[in-house]
Amino acid sequence: MIVLALDPPPSTDPERWCRSILSRVFGHPALAGVKIGLPAIVARGLSWVQSVLRDARDLLKVADLKLADVGAIMRIVLENLASAGFDAAILHAFVGREGALDEAADWAKSHGVKLIAVVSMSHPGSRQFIDRHTSEMVETCLSLGFWGFVAPATRVDMIKLVRKLAPSAKILSPGVGAQGARPGDALRAGADYEIVGRAITRAPDPREAMNRIAEEQRRALESLNR
Ligand code: XMP
């Protein structure tokens, strides 16, 4: 399953770019969700996002601002994201429970927004600080009712760790394609979704790229079941 990272290049109109890509891949059986990140929202605000998310209909709609603030501020941001049409948001878990994650989780629960915690990242520097605390962060977020976790496709040992600690949470894994992981590697390690951006959005034919990636995912899972 694929969550499509819609990261418009700086020189483009983000709304047109996202809607054009989405129109080419919408309805593909492997497409489970879309993710929009900080660069385009910083550049152009949130208003353009609404029409893109309307096009995404019942797909998972993830805001990837990697929030890391005190609870009261994260609640304001979450409220704005929900008003724009997002139904899930990515937060950094390292801010801790009291006065931060607990307040965000309370708000999210009462407004039906899914929270997803970053507990390991795809770049090598993740080992320096974040990965040293992955297990504690997963436990804290689980106890607060988080829906899912981000763990990197580039280091499947981290996905396996999160899956072991959180058997029924959702795991979303970035790092496929442009960052080097092969489609299917993260799914084999226990992830539910592979987050894929440039390998699809910058391909000459995004639908064909999605077909190819979905087929590689299918083969990887099939070899696991043999
Ligand atoms: P590409 O184009 O590399 O896009 O397929 C990947 C997307 O995923 C985001 N990204 C991450 N998000 N933790 C996250 O929460 C990570 O470790 C991570 N690595 C990449 C990136 O912003 C892009 O949208």
Residues whose N, C-alpha, C, O or C-beta is under 5 A from the ligand:
A	BS01	XMP	A5 D7 G37 V118 S120 M121 S122 H123 V150 P174 G175 V176 A178 Q179 I195 V196 G197 R198 A199
